[in-house]
């Protein structure tokens, strides 16, 4: 399902990261960083709440708005019952939607907010996401303290928060269109190979978007997928070529391979993951390039693995979903 929008703009954005993000290639672009994973809090979960709240504070400061000026807050994270988002939302006293699309949540939130603005239900709103390496490992796999070895296909959950303010007020970046993905089952059961689980859903969403919009790969300066990582990225390239006869080419990249230096930061294995991943890469690197005219149009394709430890222990497959949003320079 693909939508087009009129008068929906990205006006401001913010990124808050942890120590691994600080040391990555985009670290100098982040609005705020913490040098340890606790961020001055007692637990990792509380640290995630703090970083998410910080990102909302930063975007409000940039926009010179108070929380009372914001019509709606949409936020998602990986914790049970999206608690990082809920605990952050209490501070700002803004009408709130908590969403869960796993690592696809940032684009899911942008699609929802854009649709509400386009439908004149709200005038503006903030879309936020967060994740935390330690809280996610504890919830979805094994706590890091266990010292369990991980295969090279494993990704590294990014730490921090990211927010973006959308409105009907004209800005340099226009939300032009979006495509809502479908749940895909690749019969993947390994929680340490998220790239393999999500790659085909990314491909199907990209193909659907191009077909619906009657476009080709070359109509975009950049197509950026979510957090497929080093191996999922290669799977997607092969899948697009074999299934749809589409060569992704040099204008394709994956945010999971961009947030960290895969050659120097060996602990990140196949690359970055988490709801924060594509949001942090986009808001710290891609949106500024749109504002400067380096890019004219980009397609963000956020990927999400829809699973829980309960279903993994029952040997059920890990489903995936991908959503896409097209952003372009406002002419």
PyMOL commands that set and color helices and strands:
alter all, ss='L'
color gray80, all
select helices_A, chain A and resi 19-22+27-29+44-63+67-69+80-92+102-118+133-140+144-146+194-213+217-219+229-244+249-251+255-257+266-268+275-291+309-313
alter helices_A, ss='H'
color red, helices_A
select strands_A, chain A and resi 2-4+9-17+32-33+73-76+96-99+124-131+156-157+160-167+173-179+184-185+222-225+252-254+272-273+297-306+319-329
alter strands_A, ss='S'
color yellow, strands_A
deselect
rebuild
show_as cartoon
